[in-house]
């Protein structure tokens, strides 16, 4: 995937290793850095390719939105980031790459 102007996104995840594998396989990102906090309560991986940087972070005390507020029907019901994206030169090509990599696009 070729980002036109670059981009950055940080995401909390339940499993850094599984997330690194997904972003590497599906988006072709390469791992630049991995680290664990001295108290083992946080782990981070920084991945990058073609101007896109993704930071994946696990916190020991984090839980999913569904666990904390099961009555919510979607993330649009919570204040905070609602969308994120990148600009690409050839959307049709990227769309085909994502479909070919079994990436679900909503």
Short mmCIF file of the C-alpha atoms (twelve columns), coordinates in Angstrom:
data_MODEL
# 
_entry.id   MODEL 
# 
loop_
_atom_site.group_PDB 
_atom_site.id 
_atom_site.type_symbol 
_atom_site.label_atom_id 
_atom_site.label_alt_id 
_atom_site.label_comp_id 
_atom_site.label_asym_id 
_atom_site.label_seq_id 
_atom_site.Cartn_x 
_atom_site.Cartn_y 
_atom_site.Cartn_z 
_atom_site.pdbx_PDB_model_num 
ATOM 1   C CA . UNK A 1   0.000   0.000   0.000  1 
ATOM 2   C CA . UNK A 2   1.457   3.371   -0.996 1 
ATOM 3   C CA . UNK A 3   0.461   6.305   1.208  1 
ATOM 4   C CA . UNK A 4   0.450   9.556   -0.729 1 
ATOM 5   C CA . UNK A 5   1.249   11.953  2.102  1 
ATOM 6   C CA . UNK A 6   2.127   9.604   4.921  1 
ATOM 7   C CA . UNK A 7   0.117   8.895   8.011  1 
ATOM 8   C CA . UNK A 8   0.312   7.728   11.594 1 
ATOM 9   C CA . UNK A 9   -2.076  5.705   13.694 1 
ATOM 10  C CA . UNK A 10  -1.744  4.320   17.231 1 
ATOM 11  C CA . UNK A 11  -4.063  1.499   18.266 1 
ATOM 12  C CA . UNK A 12  -4.480  -0.344  21.550 1 
ATOM 13  C CA . UNK A 13  -4.760  -4.076  20.933 1 
ATOM 14  C CA . UNK A 14  -5.364  -7.206  23.029 1 
ATOM 15  C CA . UNK A 15  -2.386  -9.078  21.494 1 
ATOM 16  C CA . UNK A 16  0.592   -7.212  20.008 1 
ATOM 17  C CA . UNK A 17  2.148   -10.287 18.364 1 
ATOM 18  C CA . UNK A 18  -1.076  -11.294 16.600 1 
ATOM 19  C CA . UNK A 19  -1.654  -7.696  15.519 1 
ATOM 20  C CA . UNK A 20  1.907   -7.354  14.180 1 
ATOM 21  C CA . UNK A 21  1.363   -10.498 12.128 1 
ATOM 22  C CA . UNK A 22  -1.937  -9.174  10.701 1 
ATOM 23  C CA . UNK A 23  -0.584  -5.726  9.771  1 
ATOM 24  C CA . UNK A 24  2.550   -7.297  8.285  1 
ATOM 25  C CA . UNK A 25  0.659   -9.836  6.192  1 
ATOM 26  C CA . UNK A 26  -2.333  -7.724  5.161  1 
ATOM 27  C CA . UNK A 27  -0.753  -4.270  4.731  1 
ATOM 28  C CA . UNK A 28  2.890   -5.173  4.144  1 
ATOM 29  C CA . UNK A 29  4.131   -3.183  7.137  1 
ATOM 30  C CA . UNK A 30  7.574   -3.937  8.554  1 
ATOM 31  C CA . UNK A 31  8.389   -3.935  12.269 1 
ATOM 32  C CA . UNK A 32  10.727  -1.074  13.217 1 
ATOM 33  C CA . UNK A 33  10.669  -1.480  16.977 1 
ATOM 34  C CA . UNK A 34  9.229   -3.647  19.743 1 
ATOM 35  C CA . UNK A 35  9.487   -2.981  23.445 1 
ATOM 36  C CA . UNK A 36  7.993   -4.039  26.759 1 
ATOM 37  C CA . UNK A 37  7.802   -1.796  29.806 1 
ATOM 38  C CA . UNK A 38  10.026  -2.786  32.754 1 
ATOM 39  C CA . UNK A 39  6.944   -3.650  34.832 1 
ATOM 40  C CA . UNK A 40  5.539   -5.794  31.960 1 
ATOM 41  C CA . UNK A 41  2.281   -3.797  32.016 1 
ATOM 42  C CA . UNK A 42  2.661   -2.437  28.474 1 
ATOM 43  C CA . UNK A 43  4.048   -3.622  25.163 1 
ATOM 44  C CA . UNK A 44  4.502   -1.687  21.926 1 
ATOM 45  C CA . UNK A 45  5.352   -2.419  18.317 1 
ATOM 46  C CA . UNK A 46  5.990   0.246   15.687 1 
ATOM 47  C CA . UNK A 47  5.439   -0.806  12.076 1 
ATOM 48  C CA . UNK A 48  5.970   1.174   8.903  1 
ATOM 49  C CA . UNK A 49  5.859   1.008   5.114  1 
ATOM 50  C CA . UNK A 50  5.461   3.548   2.331  1 
ATOM 51  C CA . UNK A 51  4.937   6.513   4.628  1 
ATOM 52  C CA . UNK A 52  2.380   4.838   6.891  1 
ATOM 53  C CA . UNK A 53  3.375   4.271   10.524 1 
ATOM 54  C CA . UNK A 54  1.238   2.148   12.846 1 
ATOM 55  C CA . UNK A 55  1.920   1.901   16.568 1 
ATOM 56  C CA . UNK A 56  0.335   -1.129  18.245 1 
ATOM 57  C CA . UNK A 57  0.117   -0.922  22.023 1 
ATOM 58  C CA . UNK A 58  -1.042  -3.401  24.664 1 
ATOM 59  C CA . UNK A 59  -1.818  -2.218  28.196 1 
ATOM 60  C CA . UNK A 60  -2.373  -4.805  30.943 1 
ATOM 61  C CA . UNK A 61  -5.352  -2.903  32.347 1 
ATOM 62  C CA . UNK A 62  -7.108  -2.212  29.014 1 
ATOM 63  C CA . UNK A 63  -10.364 -3.925  28.059 1 
ATOM 64  C CA . UNK A 64  -12.527 -3.878  24.955 1 
ATOM 65  C CA . UNK A 65  -15.376 -1.409  24.590 1 
ATOM 66  C CA . UNK A 66  -17.785 -4.361  24.404 1 
ATOM 67  C CA . UNK A 67  -16.627 -5.517  27.844 1 
ATOM 68  C CA . UNK A 68  -16.938 -2.119  29.464 1 
ATOM 69  C CA . UNK A 69  -20.188 -1.039  27.777 1 
ATOM 70  C CA . UNK A 70  -21.968 -4.027  26.233 1 
ATOM 71  C CA . UNK A 71  -25.131 -1.978  25.663 1 
ATOM 72  C CA . UNK A 72  -23.440 0.108   22.948 1 
ATOM 73  C CA . UNK A 73  -24.247 -0.815  19.379 1 
ATOM 74  C CA . UNK A 74  -21.132 0.749   17.833 1 
ATOM 75  C CA . UNK A 75  -18.088 2.940   18.333 1 
ATOM 76  C CA . UNK A 76  -20.012 5.931   16.967 1 
ATOM 77  C CA . UNK A 77  -21.743 6.095   20.373 1 
ATOM 78  C CA . UNK A 78  -18.495 6.975   22.162 1 
ATOM 79  C CA . UNK A 79  -16.586 10.251  21.897 1 
ATOM 80  C CA . UNK A 80  -13.135 9.831   20.412 1 
ATOM 81  C CA . UNK A 81  -11.629 8.760   17.108 1 
ATOM 82  C CA . UNK A 82  -14.391 7.733   14.742 1 
ATOM 83  C CA . UNK A 83  -12.448 7.284   11.512 1 
ATOM 84  C CA . UNK A 84  -8.870  7.088   10.349 1 
ATOM 85  C CA . UNK A 85  -7.489  6.696   6.874  1 
ATOM 86  C CA . UNK A 86  -4.713  7.388   4.431  1 
ATOM 87  C CA . UNK A 87  -4.602  8.914   0.972  1 
ATOM 88  C CA . UNK A 88  -3.358  6.660   -1.827 1 
ATOM 89  C CA . UNK A 89  -2.487  7.281   -5.474 1 
ATOM 90  C CA . UNK A 90  -4.513  4.380   -6.923 1 
ATOM 91  C CA . UNK A 91  -7.575  3.437   -4.865 1 
ATOM 92  C CA . UNK A 92  -8.694  0.695   -7.274 1 
ATOM 93  C CA . UNK A 93  -5.306  -1.043  -7.023 1 
ATOM 94  C CA . UNK A 94  -5.284  -0.807  -3.218 1 
ATOM 95  C CA . UNK A 95  -8.877  -2.097  -3.102 1 
ATOM 96  C CA . UNK A 96  -7.853  -5.149  -5.148 1 
ATOM 97  C CA . UNK A 97  -4.782  -5.717  -2.940 1 
ATOM 98  C CA . UNK A 98  -6.940  -5.637  0.191  1 
ATOM 99  C CA . UNK A 99  -9.535  -7.997  -1.285 1 
ATOM 100 C CA . UNK A 100 -6.745  -10.320 -2.432 1 
ATOM 101 C CA . UNK A 101 -5.360  -10.331 1.110  1 
ATOM 102 C CA . UNK A 102 -8.778  -11.173 2.630  1 
ATOM 103 C CA . UNK A 103 -9.001  -7.790  4.369  1 
ATOM 104 C CA . UNK A 104 -12.570 -6.935  5.358  1 
ATOM 105 C CA . UNK A 105 -13.424 -3.352  4.407  1 
ATOM 106 C CA . UNK A 106 -16.569 -1.830  5.864  1 
# 
